[in-house]
C-alpha cells in the first residue's frame, strides 16, 4: 500500500496532535509501540486499502483524534482506536496487547 504525499502530511500532523492531547495519560513507549505496529504492518503489506480515497491509518487516527479531543475519553479507548483495523487485529495477539496497552485496551480491540 502506498501513501500519497498529502496523506503523509496529514498523518504526521495528526500523530503530533494526538501525542500532545494524550501526553498526560498515554506513555511515550505506548505511542512508540503503536507507531512500530503500523510501520511493520505497512512494510509487510499487511494493511489493505479497502476504499481508494481513504488511507486506513489516516482513518483510525482521525477516529482517535475525535475520541481524544471532542469526547475526552479514557486512555484505553484512544489506544484501541489507533489499533482497531481488521488487518492489524489478525496479526496482533492478545498477550502482546495486554502486556503493552493493558487489559482494558485489549478488551476494546476484541
N, C-alpha and C positions, 0 to 999 in steps of 0.2 A: 504494500500500500504506500503510495506516495503522498507526501504532504506538500500542498501548494504554499508558496511564499506568504501569501496573505493569511493562510491558516496558521503557519508557524508563528507569525507575528501575534496573532490573537491568542494562541496557546501560551506563548511566553508571557504576554500581558496578564492573562487570567491566572497563570501559575503564581506570578508575583503578587497579584491581588489576593489570591487565596492564602498564600503564606502570610501576608500581612494581617488579613482578617482573622486567621486562626492561630496566630503566634502564641496566644496565651493558653491554648489548650491542645494543640497538635504539636508533638515534638518534632524537631528538625529531622531526627532519624526516621520518623514515620513518613515524613514528606519525601525523604530520600528513597525510602523503600517503595513508595507509590511511584515515584519517578522511574526507579530502576525497573519495576514490574512492567510499566508501559513501554520503556525503551527496549527491554528484552523481548517483549511480545511483538513489538513492531519489527525488530531486527529478525526475529524468527518467522515472520509472516503469519503470526497467529491472530492478527486483528484484521477483520474484513471491513469493508466499507459498504454496508447494505444499501445506503442511499447515496447516490453520486454527489449530491451537493452538501452532504453533512459529514464532516470528519468525526469519527467516533470519539476521539479524545476531546475534541472541542465540545462535543455534545455533553459528555459526562462532566467536564469542567464547568460548563455553563450551569448544569444542574447543581453541582456542588456549590457554586458561587451563589446561586439563589438561596440555597439552604443556609449558607453561612451569613450572607448579607441581609436578606429580607426576612428570613424566618428565625434567625438566631438559634439554630438547632444545635444539638449536642455534638461532641467530637465524633462519636461513632457513626452518626448519620452522614457527616461530611466525608469521612474516610470511606464508608461503604458506597457513597455516591461516586467517589473517584474510582472505585474498583468494580462498580457494577456494570459490567459489559459481558454479554454472553460468551464471547471468545475468551476473555480473561478468566471467567469463573470456571471454565472447563479445565484450565491448567493449574489454577491455584488450589492447594489443598487446605482443608480446614485447620490442620495443625499449624501450618505457616501463618494463616490469617489470624488465628487465635493468639499465637505467640507474639506476632508483630503488632497487631492492632487491638487485641483484646476480644473477649467473648461477645460483647455487645455488637461490635462492628462485624465480627464473623457471622453472628446470627442475622444481622441485617442483610448480608450478602447471600445468605442461603435462604 
